[in-house]
Amino acid sequence: MAEKEIVETSEAQIAVHWQEEAYFHPSARFIAQANMTDEAIYDRFRLENFPNCFKAYADLLDWYEYWHTILDTSDAPCWKWFVGGKINAAYNCVDRHLARHKNKTAIHFVPEPMGEKYEHITYQTLYVRVNEFAALLRDFCGLKAGDRVTLHLPMVAELPITMLACARLGVIHSQVFGGFSGQACADRIVDSGSRVLITMDAYWRGGTLLDHKKNADVACEVAAKQGRAVDKVLVWQRYPGKYSAATPLVPDRDHVVNDVLPKYYGARIDPVPMPAEAPLFLMYTSGTTGKPKGCQHSTGGYLAYVAATSKYVQDIHPEDVYWCMADIGWITGHSYIVYGPLAVCASTVVYEGVPTFPDAGRSWRIAQDLDVNIFHTAPTAIRALRKIGPEEPRKYNYHFKHMTTVGEPIEPEVWRWYYNEVGKGEAVIVDTWWQTETGGFLCSTLPAIKPMKPGSAGPGMPGIHTIIYDDEGHVLPQGAGKAGNICIQNPWPGAFQTIWGDRERYVRQYYERYCKDPQSKDWRDWPYLTGDAAVEAPDGYIRILGRIDDVINVSGHRLGTKEIESAALMVPEVAEAAVVPVAHEIKGKEPDLYVSLKPGFEVHDGLARKVSDAVCDAIGKIAKPRKVWIVKDMPKTRSGKIMRRVLGALSNNQDAGDVTTLANPDIVDEIRRMVQG
Ligand code: 6R9
C-alpha cells in the first residue's frame, strides 16, 4: 500500500528523533487524593480474569434490572456486554445525582463574547431542561426509543441537553461536528435514517456570530435528493427569544425550540429503561473509503466504560471542576465532556469559540474564573497556545491537579511545556490513546500508580490487552524496538458494536486482518485492529506513531484522504486526485491535494480555488487543503497506481527516493520543481 509507506517514512524519523524519555512521578499530594491508588487493579484485570473483571465498572452505574451475562460472544465479533440489564444513560448522568447534589453545577457554559456572563446550570436545572426537551421530542416530534435523530449543534449547553433528552427516551442521537458542512451533515442524515434534524441559528467563533442555520437548509436539500426527507428541523436560539441567523426559517419544516418549548414547561418524562446493548448514539468517523462510518455505541457497556475511566484516569471527584476543550462533535466530547464526567457527577465546562481568541490568555482566564482543576486538551491546542503565549499561563491564578492530552502523538518538547508552564509543575499528565470506535481510553497511565513518560501513552488500561503484530502476523514482543500494527486482544465494554447498517464493513475493517478463525465464537480469535502503528518499550509503555491507513490526523481530527479526493473529483475539470499529509508545526498534519485534469481542460485562474472550495463544501473548512497542486500527470506505477509516497515526499521537502521503476519518472522532476521551487 503506497499510503502506508508514507507513514513509515515520516514516522521512522520521529522514532529516531524522540529518544527514550525519563519518567516523571506524581506528587504525594496528588496520590493522597486520587480515586485509584491500588496497584492490584492491574492484577484484577489480567486476561485470566476477563471478562468478569469488568463487573466493577458496571457497578458504578444504577441499573433498573441487573444484567445476567457479562459478555455474550454468540454473534462474534459483535460483542454484547451486560446482557439482560436495563439501564438509562440520562438517569445515570442526571437524576441519580439529585438527592445529594441538586444544587451543584453540572455544566458551566462559557460564551465567547467577553461581555456575556457565564451560565452555571445546576443538576436540578439540567434535570428540568432535559425533561422538558424530552417531552418536546416525544410529543411534538413523535420520537421513540430506537429512532435516530441528527444533531448539528455548536458548543453550547443545549448540545448536552439535547443528547441527554434523546438518551432519556432511548432515541439514538448522531451529533455531527458543528464545523462540518451542510453536505457532510446530509450524508449522515441519510445514512442514519433521521427524519428530525436539531440545529441552532447561530454561534460565535473567532469574533463572528456565524449563521449556522444555513447549513440545515443545505443538509435537508441534499438529503432530499438522496431520498431522505427531513420533516422537522428544530432550531435552538443562541439568544433565546431572538433569532440570530440571516437565513429565514422554512415554514412547516423549521420550528424554533424556544417557541414550542413553553408547552412542555414542567413536564417530567420517566427515563425509558433500555437494554444494556441498545445503541445510545452514532458517531461518524473517517475511514479508508469516501463514506464515513457510523460507529454504533451501546448504552450499558459504553456508559460503564466512560464512567470508570473518568473516575480512575481523569480522577474526577464530584467536587472537581473539569474542563475538556474538545468539541462535543467528536468522540472525546461525547465520552469526556458529557457522558463520563456527568455519570460521576462532575462540573463540566462547555466553552464556545477557540482557545486563542480574543487573546492568548483565554484558556487560562477561564481556568482562573471557574477554578478548573482538571484540564483536558489536544497537542494541536497546546502547540498553538505555546506559540502565541508561552508566558501566558503564569499570569493567571489557577491550579490544575491533572491534565490530559489526546488525539495525536505529543512531542516530548511540547509535553514539557505543558507540564512546566500550563501545569506549573504541579499537575500529573495522562496521554490517552484511543479512537472513536473504542468509546474510551485504550492506553494511558493510571495517574497515581504509573509514572509519566513524555511522548508515550503508557501501558494498556486495566483490562485492555494490547498486542503488536508485524505485517506477516508475527507478534512483536515487548521491547523489540520495532513498530507494528497495534491490536487489542480482547473486547471491552466501551467498544463500538458495529458500523451502523454495515456489519460486513465492520468485520472486514477491524477484525479480518488478524482473525484466527472466522467461524469462531471465542473472543480470543478476534484481535481488534486499531489501524495505528506503535512500538512497545521494555517497560510496556506504548508509543503511538500514527495511522497505517488512509487517514490524516489534522489538529487531532480524523480526515479520510478518500473523502477529500472524492470531493475534488466532483469538480468537472478534475480527472485524478491524490491527497498526502504534510507536516505542520501546530496542526500536526495538513492535507496537500494533487489533481490532474481531464483531456481538453487547461489550468485557469481560480481553478485551484474552485477545487479547494469543493472540498470545504463537501466536508467543512477543517479539510481545506494547504495547497492544491495542478499537475500534468500523477507519478504512477506501471500498473497505474498513483504513487502517493512520492507526492508525500515532495510535499514534505524530502527526497522522493528511487523513482526509476515508475511508469513516468520524468513527471517527478517536474512536480518537484513546482512544489519545492
Ligand atoms: C480519541 C480520538 C483516533 C486516532 C488514533 C490515533 C490518534 C488518538 C492519540 C493518538 C497518539 C494519542 N490518536 N489519541 N495518537 N497519541 N494519545 O482522537 O479519536 O478522532 O477517532 O482518532 O487518533 O491515530 O487512531 P479519533
Residues whose N, C-alpha, C, O or C-beta is under 5 A from the ligand:
A	BS01	6R9	T405 V406 G407 E408 P409 D431 T432 W433 W434 Q435 T436 T530 D532 I544 G546 R547 G556 R558
